[in-house]
């Protein structure tokens, strides 16, 4: 009875473990599929687009494969060279006292001088680290491209919406003037001028609608989608209040610390330092150890001691580093490459700092304009337009005053949206340069 009870419980346990394994495999499979494909819908956010770009962009995939390829090289260079197997068949047997030798089999293994393989592995590892930073650099550049195109997409959609509102305003005003003209209380010249203003705005609206397609194509290209694929319409660009505290010194420090392009060159410099040590190892000989086995037939004369014994020979060979000029040149070459990387890094750093300075200026300029238009100019222009519009409809203001007020408000609205867009784009560029998301911390 006890045995049956144990058997039943063991069976239940096995079945339970089986179902757990199947469930776990299903969950892992679903998670993998979710990672491999990000669906873009009308409700997708900027973060969804960035995730899709990270998974699908072929340039980023190529950088990832280069990194993985560099990692795969590390165990190759750390391994010993393949041993050499030799076989020799004597066309004419070599007569010896113990019998004629018919063939020879040998194996030889070459060993680099002590420390060479470790240095080669370390150099390959530094190269892999450099490739990883190149991958990170390409990913940051890709994310910047996506953000810049996404924010430009936002600006065009807002531009279209504002122009539509102004076209509708002019159409309404046109109907008012047309009614007054019929009653003889408005000039025909005013009706013509309002129609001209409406047509000019309509043309600007059509241009804005037309430019939407190439902007969407640029964004879809970064996502590795068809150029005309549907994209979510950006609702707004968030304004992070804590980012107002960005300082030049903090950004410079972050760039020098985190920029993957600079970090990649640090790993390249470390690699060349290892190559200098490796080149100096060429002054020492590599050596090989092997064994030869000779197949020997029985002696022709009977009674010979050791007849038919197969001799075995241990072998040691050295590669003599006697070409000192060659070895000295190898050390010099590695040293030159090391200094070249250091100078190249300094050049790249200087260019990045100069670009950072300009981008930070544009960021602050866009931020200042955004505050000015939002808090001062647009409210005043709105007030001026409403006053002028009421006065014009009551016959107390001329047509030119109203048109000027409407043009001024339209310009301020568009410039405000452009300032929001440029601020967000420059912030994205700053994040690319410093190699991380920026926050108040």
ZAMAR-894430 format. One record per residue: residue in three letters; x, y, z of N, C-alpha, C in turn. Coordinates in steps of 0.2 Angstrom, whole numbers, plus 5000, padded with zeros to 4 digits. Layout:
REM residues N
AlaXYZXYZXYZ
...
This chain:
REM residues 441
Unk500449945000500050005000500450065000
Unk501050065004501450125005501850134998
Unk502050074995502350074988501950114983
Unk501250094983500750124978500750194979
Unk500650214986500650284987501250324985
Unk501850294986502450334983502450334976
Unk502150284972502150284965501650334962
Unk501150334965500650384963500850454964
Unk501150474970501450544971502050554967
Unk502450504965502950524961502750534954
Unk502250504951501950514945501650584945
Unk501250604950500950674950501550724950
Unk502050714953502650754953502950764946
Unk503050704943503350714936502850744931
Unk502150734932501750764928501750844929
Unk501750864936501750934937502350964935
Unk502950934935503550964933503550974925
Unk503250924922503150924915502750984913
Unk502150994916501751054914502151124916
Unk502551124921502851184923503451194918
Unk503751144915504251154910503951184903
Unk503351154902502951174896502751244896
Unk502451264902502251334904502851384903
Unk503351364906503951404906504251414899
Unk504251364895504451364888504051414884
Unk503351404886502851444882502951524884
Unk503051534890503151604892503751634889
Unk504351594889504951614886504851634879
Unk504551584876504451594868504051654867
Unk503451664871503051724870503451784871
Unk503951784876504351844878504851854872
Unk505151804870505551814864505251844858
Unk504651814856504251844851504151914852
Unk503951934858503752004859504352054858
Unk504952024860505552064860505752064852
Unk505652014848505852014841505452054837
Unk504852074839504352114835503952164839
Unk504052224838503652274841503152304836
Unk502552304838501952324833501952404834
Unk501852434828501752504828501052524826
Unk500652554831499952574830499952644831
Unk499252664830499152734831499252764839
Unk499252714843499352724850500052714853
Unk500552704848501252694850501552754852
Unk502052754857502352814859503052814856
Unk503352864858504052874856504552814858
Unk504352794864504752734867504652674863
Unk504052664860503952604856504352614850
Unk504352674847504752684841505452664842
Unk505752694847506452674849506552604850
Unk506152564853506152494854506152464847
Unk505752484843505652454836506352464832
Unk506552524833507252544829507752504832
Unk507852494838508352454841508352374839
Unk507752354838507652284836507752274828
Unk507552324824507452314817507952354813
Unk508352404815508752444811509352394808
Unk509452394802510052354799510752374801
Unk510752444801511452464803511652454810
Unk511152454815511252434822511452354822
Unk511052314818511152244818511852234816
Unk512052264811512752254808513252274813
Unk513152324817513652344823513652294828
Unk513052264829513052204834513452144832
Unk513352134826513752074823514452084823
Unk514652144822515352154822515652144829
Unk515252174834515452164841515452084843
Unk514952054841514951974842515551944839
Unk515751964833516251934829516951944833
Unk517052014835517652024839517651984845
Unk517151974849517151934855517351854853
Unk517051834847517251764845517951754843
Unk518351814842519051804841519451794847
Unk519251814853519651814859519851734860
Unk519451684860519651624861520151594856
Unk520051624850520451594844521151614845
Unk521351674847522051704847522351674854
Unk521951654859522251634865522451554865
Unk522151524859522351454859522951444855
Unk523251384857523951364854523851354846
Unk524351364842524251344835524151264834
Unk523851254829523651184827524351144827
Unk524351084830524951044830525051014822
Unk525651004821525850974814526050904814
Unk525650864810525750794809526150784803
Unk526650744803527050724797527050654796
Unk527050634790527150564788527650554782
Unk528150514783528650504778528750434776
Unk528650414770528750344768529450344764
Unk529850304766530550294763530450254756
Unk530550284751530550254744531050194744
Unk531650214747532150164747532350154755
Unk532150094757532250084764532950094767
Unk532950124773533550144776533750084780
Unk534350054778534649994782534950014789
Unk534749984794535049994800535149924803
Unk535549924809535749864812535149824814
Unk534649854816534049814819533549804814
Unk533649834808533149814802533049874798
Unk532749864792532649924787532049964790
Unk532150034789531650084791531250094785
Unk530550084786530150094781529750164780
Unk529550184786529150254786529350284793
Unk529050344793529150384799528550434800
Unk528350434806527750474808527950524814
Unk527750584813527950634818527450684820
Unk527450704826526950764828527350814831
Unk527150874830527550934832527050984835
Unk527151014841526751064843527151134845
Unk526951184842527351244843527051284849
Unk527451314853527251354859527551424858
Unk527151474858527351544858527751554865
Unk528151604864528551624871528051644876
Unk528251624882527851634888527551704888
Unk526851704889526451764889526151794883
Unk526451764877526151794871525451774870
Unk525251714871524551704870524051744875
Unk524251754881523851794885523851864883
Unk524351894880524351964878523951964871
Unk523951914867523551914861522751914863
Unk522651874868521951874871521751934874
Unk522151964877521952034880521852084875
Unk522352084870522252134864521552124861
Unk521352064860520752044856520152064861
Unk520252054867519652074872519552154872
Unk520152194871520052264871519752284864
Unk519952244859519652264852518852244853
Unk518652194856517952174857517652234861
Unk517952254866517652314870517552374866
Unk518052384862518052444857517452434853
Unk517352374850516752364845516052374849
Unk516052354855515452364859515252434860
Unk515752474861515652544862515452574855
Unk515752554850515552574843514752554842
Unk514552494844513852474844513452524848
Unk513652544854513252594858513252664855
Unk513852684852513852744848513352744842
Unk513252694839512852684833512152684836
Unk511952654841511352654844511152724846
Unk511552754850511352824852511252864846
Unk511652864840511552904834510852884831
Unk510652814831510052794829509452824833
Unk509552824839508952854844508852924842
Unk509452954841509453034840509053044833
Unk509153004828508853004822508152994822
Unk507952944826507252934827506852994831
Unk507153014836506853074840506853134836
Unk507353154832507353214828506853204823
Unk506753144819506253144814505553144818
Unk505453114824504853114827504653184829
Unk505053224832504953284834504753334828
Unk505153324822504953354816504253334813
Unk504053274814503453254812502853284817
Unk503053294823502553334828502553404825
Unk503053434823503053504821502653514815
Unk502753474810502353474804501553464805
Unk501453424810500653414811500353474815
Unk500753504819500553564823500453614818
Unk500953624813500953674808500353674804
Unk500153614802499553594798498953614802
Unk498953604808498353614812498253694813
Unk498753724814498753804815498553834809
Unk498853814803498653844797497953834795
Unk497653774797496953754795496553804799
Unk496753814806496353864810496353934807
Unk496853954805496954024802496554024795
Unk496553974791496253974785495453974786
Unk495253934791494553944793494354014796
Unk494754044800494654114802494554154796
Unk495054154791494954194785494354184781
Unk494154124781493554104777492954134781
Unk492954134787492354164791492354234790
Unk492954264790492954334789492754354782
Unk492954314777492754324770492054324769
Unk491654284773490954284772490654344776
Unk490954364781490754424784490854484780
Unk491354494776491554554772491054544766
Unk490954484763490554474757489854494759
Unk489554484765488954504767488854574767
Unk489454604770489454684771489454714764
Unk489854684759489954714753489254714749
Unk488854664750488254654747487754714749
Unk487854734755487454784758487754854757
Unk488354854754488654914753489054944759
Unk489154904764489554934770490254914770
Unk490454874765491154854764491454864757
Unk492154874757492454894750492554824747
Unk492554824740492654764736493454744737
Unk493854804738494554794739494754744745
Unk494354754750494454714756494254644755
Unk493754634751493554564750494054534746
Unk494354564741494854534737495554524741
Unk495654574745496254564749496154504754
Unk495654494757495554434762495554374758
Unk495354374751495354314747496054294746
Unk496454344744497154334743497554304749
Unk497354334755497654304761497454234762
Unk496854224761496654154762496954104757
Unk497054124751497354084746498154074747
Unk498454124750499154114752499254064758
Unk498754074763498854024768498653954766
Unk498153944761497953884759498553854755
Unk498953894752499553864748500053844753
Unk500153884759500653864764500453794767
Unk499753794768499453724771499653664767
Unk499553674760499653624755500453604756
Unk500853654756501553634757501753594763
Unk501453614769501553584775501253514774
Unk500753504771500453434770500953394766
Unk501153424761501653384756502253364760
Unk502553404764503153394767503153344772
Unk502553324774502353274779502653204777
Unk502553184771502753124768503453114769
Unk503953154766504653144767504853134774
Unk504553174779504753174786504553104789
Unk503953074787503753004789504152954786
Unk504452964780504852924776505552914780
Unk505752974782506452974786506352934793
Unk505752944796505652904802505552834801
Unk505252814796505152744794505752714792
Unk506252744789506852724787507252704793
Unk507252744798507652724804507352664807
Unk506652654806506352594809506352534805
Unk506652534799506752484794506052464792
Unk505552514790504952494788504852524781
Unk504352514777504152544771504052614772
Unk504252654767504252724767503552754769
Unk503052724766502352754767501952714773
Unk502352674777501952644783501652694787
Unk501152674790500752714795501152734801
Unk501052794804501452804810500952844815
Unk501052834821500652874826500752944826
Unk500252984826500353054826500553084833
Unk501053114833501353134840500753184843
Unk500553174849500053214852500453284855
Unk501053274858501353324861502053304863
Unk502453354864503153344866503253364873
Unk503453314878503453334885503953384886
Unk503853434891504353484893504553464900
Unk505253444901505453424907505753484911
Unk505353504916505553564920506253554923
Unk506453494925507053484929507653494924
Unk507553484918508153494913508353564912
Unk507953614915508153684915508753694918
Unk509053654923509653664927510253634923
Unk510153614917510753594913511353644913
Unk511953624914512453674914513053644909
Unk513453694907513953674902514453634905
Unk514653644912515153604915514953534916
Unk514353524918514053454919514053414912
Unk513753454907513753414901514453394898
Unk514953444899515653424897515953364901
Unk515753364907516053304911515653244909
Unk515053244908514653184906514953164899
Unk515053204894515353184888515953154888
Unk516453184892517153154893517053084897
Unk516553074901516553014905516152954901
Unk515552974897515152924895515152924887
Unk515352964883515352964876515652894874
Unk515252854870515452794868516052794863
Unk516052844859516552854854517252864857
Unk517252904863517852914866518052854870
Unk517552814873517752754877517952704872
Unk517752704866517952654861518752664860
Unk518952734859519652744858520052734864
Unk519752734870520152714876520352644875
Unk519852604873519952534873520452514867
Unk520452554862520952554856521652564858
Unk521652614863522352634865522652584870
Unk522152554874522352494878522652434874
Unk522252424868522452374864523152384861
Unk523352444859523952464856524552454861
Unk524352474868524852464873525052394874
Unk524552344873524652274874525052254868
Unk524952284862525252264856526052284856
Unk526152334860526852354861527252304865
Unk526852274870527152224874527252164870
Unk526752144866526752084862527352094857
Unk527452154854528052154849528652144853
Unk528752164859529352154863529452084864
Unk528952044864529051974865529351934859
Unk529351974854529651944848530451934848
Unk530751974853531451964854531651894857
Unk531051864860531151794863530951744858
Unk531251684858531151624853530451594855
Unk530151574850529551524850529851454850
Unk529551404853529851344853529351284851
Unk529551234849529151174847529451114850
Unk528951074852529151004855528750954851
Unk529050894849528750844846529050774847
Unk528750734843528950664844528950634837
Unk529550594835529550554829529550484830
Unk529150444827529150374827529250344821
Unk529850294821530050264815529850194814
Unk529550174809529250104808529850064805
Unk530050014809530649974807530449904806
Unk530649874800530549794799531049754803
Unk530949694803531449644806532149644803
Unk532649634806533349634803533349574799
Unk533749584793533849524788534249474791
Unk534649484796535049434799534749414806
Unk534649344806534349324813534749334819
Unk534449334824534849344831535149404832
Unk534949464829535149524830534749554836
Unk535149584841534749614847534349674845
Unk533749674847533349734846533049734839
Unk533049674836532849674829532049694828
Unk531949734824531249764822530949814827
Unk531449834832531149884837531049954833
Unk530549984835530350044831530650104836
Unk531150144833531450194837530950254838
Unk530950284844530650344845531050404847
Unk530950464844531450514845531050584848
Unk531250614853530950674855531350734852
Unk530950784850531250834847531050904850
Unk531550954849531451014852531751064846
Unk531351114844531551164839531451234842
Unk531851284840531751354842531751394835
Unk531351444836531351494831531751554833
Unk532351564830532851604833532651684830
Unk532551724835532351794833533051834831
Unk533351824826534051854825533951914821
Unk533351924818533251984814533052044818
Unk533552074821533352124827533052184824
Unk533252204817532952264814532252254813
Unk532052194811531352184810530952184817
Unk531252154822530852154829530852224831
Unk531352264830531352334833530852374829
Unk530752364822530252394818529552384821
Unk529452314823528752294825528552334831
Unk529052344836528952384842528752454840
Unk529152484836529052554834528352564830
Unk528152514826527552514823526952514828
Unk527052474833526452474838526452534842
Unk527052564844527152624848526852684844
Unk526952684837526652734833525852734833
Unk525652674832524952664832524552684839
Unk524952674844524652694851524652774851
Unk525152804849525152874849524652904844
Unk524552874839524052894834523352894837
Unk523252834841522552834844522452884849
Unk522952904853522952954858522753024854
Unk523153034849523053104846522353104842
Unk522153044839521453044836520953054841
Unk521053024847520553034853520453104855
Unk521053144855521053214857520653254852
Unk520753234845520453274840519653264840
Unk519453194841518753184842518453214848
Unk518853214853518553254859518453324858
Unk518953354855518953424854518353444849
Unk518253404844517653414839516953404843
Unk516953354847516353334851516153394856
Unk516653424859516553474864516353544860
Unk516653554854516453614850515653604848
Unk515553544846514853524844514353534850
Unk514553514856514153514862514053584864
Unk514553634863514453704864513953734860
Unk513953714854513453744849512753714850
Unk512653654851512053624853511753644859
Unk512153654864511953684871511653754870
Unk512053794866511753864864511053864861
Unk511053814856510353814852509853784857
Unk509953744861509553714866509253774871
Unk509753814873509553864878509153924874
Unk509353934868509053984864508253964862
Unk508153904861507553874859507053874866
Unk507453864871507053864878506853934879
Unk507253984878507154054880506554074875
Unk506554054869506054074864505354044866
Unk505453984868504853944870504453984876
Unk504854004881504554034886504254104884
Unk504654144880504454204878503754204874
Unk503754164869503154154865502554134869
Unk502654084874502054054877501854104883
Unk502254144886502054184892501954254890
Unk502254274884502154354883501854364876
Unk502154344871501954364864501354334862
Unk501254274863500554244860499954264864
Unk499954274871499454304874499254374872
Unk499754414871499654484868499454484861
Unk499654444857499454434850498754414850
Unk498554364854497854344854497354404856
Unk497654434861497254494864497154544858
Unk497654564855497654614850497254594844
Unk497254524842496854504837496054504838
Unk495954484844495254494847494954564847
Unk495354604849495154674849495054704842
Unk495554694838495554714831494954684827
Unk494854624828494354584825493654614827
Unk493554624833492854654835492754724833
Unk493354764833493254834830493154834823
Unk493454784819493454784812492654764810
Unk492454714813491754694812491254744814
Unk491454784819490954844820491054904816
Unk491554904812491754954807492155014811
Unk492454994816492955044820493655034818
Unk493854984814494554974813494654954805
Unk495154974802495254954795495454884794
Unk495454864788495554794786496354774787
Unk496754824786497454814786497654804794
Unk497354834798497554814806497354744807
Unk496754724805496554654806497054604803
Unk497254614797497654564794498354564797
Unk498554624799499254624802499254584809
Unk498654594813498554564819498554484818
Unk498154464813498154394811498754364809
Unk499154404805499854374803500354374809
Unk500254414813500754414819500554354824
Unk499954344825499754284829499954224826
Unk499854214819500054154816500754144816
Unk501154194815501954194815502154164822
Unk501854194828502054184834501854104836
Unk501254084834501054014835501553964832
Unk501653984826502153934822502853934825
Unk503053994827503754004830503753964837
Unk503253974841503153934847503253864846
Unk502853834841502953764840503553744838
Unk503853784833504553774831505053774837
Unk504953814841505453824847505353764852
Unk504753734853504653674856505053614853
Unk504953614846505253564842506053564843
Unk506253624841507053634841507353614848
Unk506953634854507253624860507253544861
Unk506753504859506753434860507253404856
Unk507353424850507853394845508553414848
Unk508653474851509353484853509453444860
Unk508953434864509053394870509253324868
Unk508853294863509053234860509753224858
Unk509953284855510653284852511153284858
Unk511053324863511453324869511453254872
Unk510953224873510953154876511353104871
Unk511353114865511753074861512553094862
Unk512653154863513353174864513653154871
Unk513253154876513453144883513353064884
Unk513053024880512952954880512552934885
Unk512052974887511552954892510952994892
Unk510352974895509753014896509953064902
Unk509753124900509853184905509253194910
Unk509453204916508953214921509253264926
Unk508853284931509053334936509553304941
Unk509653244941510153214946510853214943
